[in-house]
Amino acid sequence: MKIIKDIKGTASELKENRAYDMLVERVGEAGATHSIQTKLQERGLTIKQWNNYRQVRRVMHSNPLGVSETLSDVDSLTNTILG
């Protein structure tokens, strides 16, 4: 089932991010970045992409966009127009 796969992926992502935060606590940002550089390269990612992902994740975690509300608004508007 897709939902189970999505949940597992989300849990893995949370676990990896927490582990990275702990790594930063132990060796600092530069040390943590350096230590995962090979792993990022194996996945075709740059340090800049990793940092962008972390920034987006922080913002979305603390202040979600509210896309589900926008979807509801669009559905409501569509239903009103279509009658």
C-alpha positions as CSV (number, residue, x, y, z in Angstrom):
1,M,0.0,0.0,0.0
2,K,1.2,3.5,-0.9
3,I,0.3,5.0,2.4
4,I,2.4,2.5,4.4
5,K,5.3,3.2,2.1
6,D,4.8,6.9,2.6
7,I,4.7,6.5,6.3
8,K,7.9,4.4,6.3
9,G,9.6,7.0,4.2
10,T,8.5,9.8,6.5
11,A,9.8,7.9,9.5
12,S,13.1,7.2,7.8
13,E,13.4,10.9,6.9
14,L,12.8,12.0,10.5
15,K,15.3,9.4,11.8
16,E,18.0,10.5,9.4
17,N,17.4,14.2,10.1
18,R,17.6,13.6,13.9
19,A,20.8,11.6,13.4
20,Y,22.2,14.5,11.4
21,D,21.3,17.0,14.1
22,M,23.1,14.8,16.6
23,L,26.1,14.6,14.3
24,V,26.2,18.4,14.2
25,E,26.0,18.5,18.0
26,R,29.1,16.3,18.2
27,V,31.3,17.5,15.4
28,G,29.8,20.9,14.3
29,E,28.2,21.8,11.0
30,A,31.4,21.7,9.0
31,G,32.3,18.3,10.4
32,A,28.9,16.9,9.8
33,T,28.7,18.2,6.3
34,H,32.1,16.8,5.5
35,S,31.2,13.4,7.0
36,I,28.1,12.9,4.8
37,Q,29.5,14.4,1.6
38,T,30.3,11.0,0.0
39,K,26.8,9.7,0.9
40,L,25.2,12.8,-0.7
41,Q,27.4,12.3,-3.8
42,E,26.3,8.7,-4.1
43,R,22.7,9.9,-4.3
44,G,23.5,12.7,-6.8
45,L,23.1,15.5,-4.3
46,T,25.3,18.4,-3.5
47,I,26.0,20.0,-0.1
48,K,24.0,23.1,-1.3
49,Q,21.0,20.9,-2.2
50,W,21.2,19.2,1.3
51,N,21.3,22.6,3.0
52,N,18.3,23.8,0.9
53,Y,16.4,20.7,1.8
54,R,17.2,21.2,5.5
55,Q,16.0,24.8,5.3
56,V,12.8,23.9,3.6
57,R,12.2,21.1,6.0
58,R,12.6,23.4,9.0
59,V,10.2,26.0,7.6
60,M,7.6,23.5,6.6
61,H,7.8,21.7,10.0
62,S,7.2,24.9,11.9
63,N,5.0,26.8,9.5
64,P,3.2,24.6,6.8
65,L,1.9,26.2,3.7
66,G,-1.7,25.0,4.2
67,V,-2.0,23.4,0.8
68,S,-4.9,21.2,2.0
69,E,-6.9,24.3,2.8
70,T,-6.1,25.7,-0.7
71,L,-7.3,22.4,-2.2
72,S,-10.5,22.6,-0.2
73,D,-11.0,26.2,-1.4
74,V,-10.5,25.1,-5.0
75,D,-12.9,22.2,-4.7
76,S,-15.5,24.5,-3.1
77,L,-15.1,27.1,-5.9
78,T,-15.2,24.4,-8.6
79,N,-18.4,22.9,-7.0
80,T,-20.0,26.4,-6.9
81,I,-19.1,27.1,-10.5
82,L,-20.3,23.7,-11.7
83,G,-23.4,23.9,-9.8
